[in-house]
Amino acid sequence: MAAAWVSSLIFLVTIVVLLTDWVHRTIVVWVGAAVMLAVGLAMGFYTQGQALAAIDFNTLGLLLGMMMLMAMFRNTGAVEALAILAAQKARGSPVRLLAILGGLTTIISMLLNNATVILLLAPVTIMVAAHLKISPVPLLMGEAFLSNVGGTATLIGDPPNVLIGSAAGLTFNDFLIVLLPVVLVAYYPTLWTIRWLFAAALQVRAGQSADLSSMRPRDSIKDGAGLTKLLVVLGIMLALFTLQDTLHLQLAVITFLGVALAMAWLLPNPGDLLKAVDWNVLLFFTSLFIAVGGLEAAGSLKAAAHAIAGFAGSHVLLTAVLLLWVAALLSAIVDNIPFVVAMIPIIKGLEAQGPSMEPLWWALAIGAGFGGNATPIGASANILTIALSERAGYPITFRMWLRSGAIVTLVSCAVGTLVFLVIFGLLKR
């Protein structure tokens, strides 16, 4: 019990310092992880082996590989061409552009890892914002919010869904039947909330926007042959991403193979690719994984899971709603995967006692997916968005994210709860 309290206190202090923006986030989390490990070793609840095992090299490998691949794409001029095309389709309206990019993000996130989606779309978003002479912040944050919402819809859209589907024996079609309606209904209120939150920033002053009517996207392409090769590689990777469970391949392995093929085919300068990698992001995630691993090793997450299970009794639907909101809250401050892993044996144990606990599985998936929007560390897509925005010269602070993300999470979770109750209320009849 003492270990759980101490680890929770260390993590809480780390989060509070992060939200103050006093020190760079990578330094804060690195120090927090070091303190967690040092205290864990002293108290005997966290070992060096556990700390290393807590690092998700699959996520790190995915991010590293996709950053290198996007650097190769930027060299071809494809990013600028797509930016001009998107700006022309939006006809100079940032609000229309938000709807176009937001809808595209939501759809793609149903099939791809959220971090991959952000790495694909963020460079285009930053460049199109430059063409329209507006801040890319509302567009980038909107994409991050909607990628987390969209990823909740399918079995392969979000890592926790894969864990839940495997544990509960739920199929790809089961997720489409239950969660796709939840996401579709939640999409529009979420998009409207984003538009409302950033109404002032999404306005273009008279004469401010650039005239893009005479610009042709194809004129921006500097290396057509290289772009064709990269599109072939990306197509192969996307196909493997959607088939990863069938092929039993990790995302990092698929990315590693794809980048290897691209480098062998294009022969780029490896030094230039490594310069394009945002090492701050990779170090931040490494430290965050170690810090969250301390919480898990101390039993803090299991304690939360057992507290929820103790409330269950015969109130399955009520417990499911509670679980949805608790999962959303915890997913906002820790990685949602450890919490989902902690909840799986609890829900399985409840199922063994008699009544069907299927609503709990779906509530866990909704909460873990939607809750990631609340804070900058709630999802990998959020941290990537902040890092890319900083590089573009438009830094997003933790407090800025929290002000918008908390409202978006409340709206999406409230709508998700209502749809969830309608679905399972009707199924009970």
N, C-alpha and C positions, 0 to 999 in steps of 0.2 A: 504493500500500500504506500509506503514512504517513497519507493522508487517512482510510482505513478505520479504522485504529487510533485516530486522534485523535477521529473522530466517535463511534466506539464508546465511548471513554472518557468523552466529554462526556455521552452518553446514559446510561451506567452510573452516573455520579455523580448525574445528575438522578433516576434511579430510586431510588438509595440514600437520597438526601435525602427523597424522597417517602415512603419506607417509615418514616422516623424520625418523621414527623408533627410535626416541629419548627415548620415554617412552613406556611401554608395552601397547599394543592396547586396552586392557580392561580398563585400567586406563583412557586413552585418551577419549574413547567413553563414559565411565561413567561420567566423568567431563563434556564432551560436552552435554550429555543428561541433567545433572543437571543444567547447564547454560541455556539450551533451556527452561526447565521447569520454572526456576526462572524468566527469562526474560519474558516468556509467561504469567506467573501469574501477574507480575508487569505491563505489557502492556495490559493484558486482552484478549490475543488471544489464550491462551492455559491453560486449567484447569487441575486439578488433575485427574478428571474423564476421560478426553480425553487422558491423558498420560497413565493411566491404560488400557483404551480401545485400545490404539495403540499397546500394547504388544500382539504379536501373540502367545498365549498359545498353539495353535495347533502345530506350528513349534517347540516350546520348548518341548512340550510333546513328539513329535515324536523323537527329538534328544535324550532326556533323556532315553526314553524307548529303542531305538535302541542301545545306548551305553551300557546299562545294558545287553541287549541280546547278543551283540558281546562279552562282557566279559565272558558270559557263554560259548559261542562258543570257545573262546580262551582256556578255561580250558579243553576242550575235545581233543585238539591237531589238530582239523580240519583245522585251519588256516595254520599251518606248512605243513600239508599234501597237501593242495591246492597249496601252494607256490612251493613245490618240483615238483608237477605235471606241473604247469605252466612253471617252469624253464626248465623242460625236454622237453615240447612241443616246447619251443622257441629255444631249442638246443644251449643254452648258448649265444644267440644273443639278446642284449638289444633292438635293432631296431625291431626284430621280436616279442619280448615280448611286446613292445609298441603297435604294430599293433594288437596283440592278445587281450591284456587288453583294448586297445582303442575301438576296435570293439565290445567287450563284453559290455563295459560301455555304448556305444552309443545305443545298442539294448535294454539293460535292462532299460535305462533311458527313453525309449519310453513308458514304462509301470509303472515305479516306480518314486517316488519323488527323485530328484537328491541327496539330503542329504542321503537318505537311501542307494542309490547305492554306494556312497563314503564310508559310514560306513561298507558296506558289502565287498568292494573290497580293500580298503586302507590297512587293516592289512595284507592281502595276498600279496599285492604289496610290502610293506615294508620288509616282510620276504623273498620274492623271490629276491629282490634286495640285501639282505644280503648274500643269497646263491651265487649270481653272483658276489658279492664283488663290487657293483657299488652303486652310490647314488640313492635313490628312488625318488629324487626331480623331474626329467623329467617325470617319469612314473606317479607320483601322480598329477602333474600339467596337464599332458596330459589327465588323466582321468577326472579331474575337467572340463577342457575345453570341452571335448567331451560329458560329461554328460549334460552340458548346451545346446550344439548343439542338441544332441539326444532328449532331453526332449521337444524340440520345435515341434517335428514331429506329436504328437498326442494330442487329447483332454485332456487326463489324464496325460500327461508327465510333465506338468509344471502348477503350480497354475494359472498364468495369462490366460492360454488357457481355463481353466474351466470357468473363468469369461467371457472371450470373447465369448466362445461357447454358454453360457447361455444367454448373452445379445443379441447376433446376431442371435440366433436360428440355430446355426451351429452344425451338428451332428459329431459323431466320424468318419464316412466315409468321410465327407466333409474335415476334417483335413488331413486324409490320402491322399485324392486326390490332395489337394493343397500343404500342407506343407511337406509331406513325400518326394516328389521329390526334394523340396528345400534342405532338410536336407541331402538326399542321395548325391546330387551333391556337397554340401558344405563339406561333410565329408572328402573326399579325399584331397582337398586343405588344409583343416584344419589340417589333420593328417600329410601331407607333411610339412606344416609350423612348426608344433611342432617338427618334426624330424630335420628340418633345424636349428631351434633355439637351440636345445640341441644336436647337432651333436657331439660335443666334449665329452659331459658327457655320451653319449650312446655308447661309444667305450670301448671295453674291451682289456686291454693290454695282451700280450702274457703271458700265465701261470697264469693270475690273477684269472680267473673264476674257481670255484670249480667243481670237477668232480662229477656229480649227477647221473651218469648212474647206479651205483650200489645201489642207494637209492630207497626204496620203500615207496610211500606215505602212505600206510596203516600202516607201522611201526610207524608212528608218532602219530597215534590215541591212546590216553590214556584212553578215556572213550567212548567206542563204543555205549553202551546203552544210555548214556546221549546225544551223538550226534544224535542218531536216534530220540529221543524224541524232541530235538531242531529242527531237520529238519522237523518233523511233524508240530510243532508250526509255524516255518517260512513259511512252505507251506500254512498253513491256513491264516496267515497274508498276504502273497502275493496275495492270492486269494481274500481276503477282500479288499486289496488295489485297485485291478483292478475293483472291484464292488462297490467302495465306494459311487459313485454317485447314483447308483441304490438302495443301502441300506441306503443312507443318513447318513453315519457315517463319522466322522472326522478322519483324519489320526492319531491324538493323541489318540483318543478313541480306534481305532483298535490296536495301539501299546500298550496301557495300558492293554487291554484285553489279548493280546498275551504274554506280559511279566508276567502278573498274572498267566496265564496257565503254562508258563515255570517254574516259581518259585514254584508253587504248585506241579508240577510234579518232579522237580529235587531237591527241597529244598536246594538251595545254601545259602551261608553265605551272608546276605544282606549287611553287612559292606564291604565285599570284592567287591561287585558289585558297591556300592557307591564310593569306592576308584577309580574304573575304569572310573567313569564319569569325563569328562573334564568340570569342573565347569567354567573355564575361558571362554569357548565357549558359554555356556548358559548365563553367565552374559554379555558377549559382545553383543550377540543378543538382550537381554533384553534392554540394554542401547541404542543400535542402533534403535530398534523399537520406543523407546521414542523420540529419536532425530528426526527421520523421521516423527513421528507423529506431531511434532512441525511444520515442513515444511507444512504438509498437513493442519493443523489447521489454519496456517497463510495465506493459499491460494496460496502458491508458486507454487504448482503442478498444480492447476487449472489455474493459470495465464499462465503457459507454454502450457497447453492444449488449452486454448482459442487463444493463439497466433498462434498455428498451424492451428486451425479451421478457423481463420480469413484469412489465405492464400488460403483456399480451392477453393472457387468460382467454376468455371467450370473445373479447372485443377485437376481432381480427381486422375489420375495416378501420376502426378507430386507431388501432396500433399501426396499421399501414400508413395512415395520414401522419401520425406522429413520426414514424420512421422516415417518411418522405422529407419532412422539414428538418429533422435531426441530421439526416444524411446530407441535406443541402448545407446546413450550418457547418458541419465538420468538413465537408468537401471544399468549403470556402477557406479553411485555415490549415488543412493538411491535405496531402495527396489522397484522392478518393479511393485509390486501389487498396492501400492497407486497411481502410475502414470496411470496404466491401469484403475483403478477405476475412476480416474478423467477424462480419455478420453472417457469412455463409454457413458455418457450422451451427450457429445459433438458430437460424431459420430452419435448417435441416432437423435440428433437435426438436423444435416445436412441431414440425410436420409429423415426426414419429409419434407424437402424443395423441394424434387423432385428426383434428379438424384441418381442412385444406388451408395452407398458408400461401397460396399462389399470389394473392394481392401484395404480400410483403415483398416478393421478388420484384414486382413491377414498381412498387413505391421506392424501393432501394435504387433501382435504375434511374427513375425520374429525378430523385433527390440528388444522386451523385452526379448526374449530367447537368442539371440546371444550376446546382449550387456552385459550380466552378466559376460562375460569372461574378460572384460577389466581391472577390478580392484579387489582387494581381497574382497571388501565388495559388489560386484555386485551380488553375489549369495551365498546361504548358503553352497553350496558345496565347495566354495573357502575357506571360513573361516575354515571349518572342515579340509580341506586338509592342510592348514597352521598349525593348531593345532596338527594334527597327525604327520606331518613332524617334528615339534619341539620335540614331544615326542620321535621320532626315532633318534634324535640327528642331524637332517639335517634341521635347521631352514630356512624357506622361508621368506624373508623380503618383506615389502610392495612394495619397489622400484623394487625388483627382479621380483615380480609378474607383476607389471605395465609394465616393459620393454617387457615381453613376451606376457602378456594378451592383451595389446593394439594392437600388431601386429596380433595376432590370431583373434581378433575382427574385425579389418580392413579387413582381408582376408575373413573371413566367411560372414561378412555383404556385402562386394563387390560381392561375388559369389551369395549370397542370393538375392541381388538386381537384378542382371542379370537374374537369373532364374525367379524371380518374374515378371520382365518386359516381359520375353518371355511368361510366362503363361497368364498374363492378356492382353498382346499385341495380342496374338492369339485368346483369348476369345472375344476381341472387334471386330474381323474381321467377 
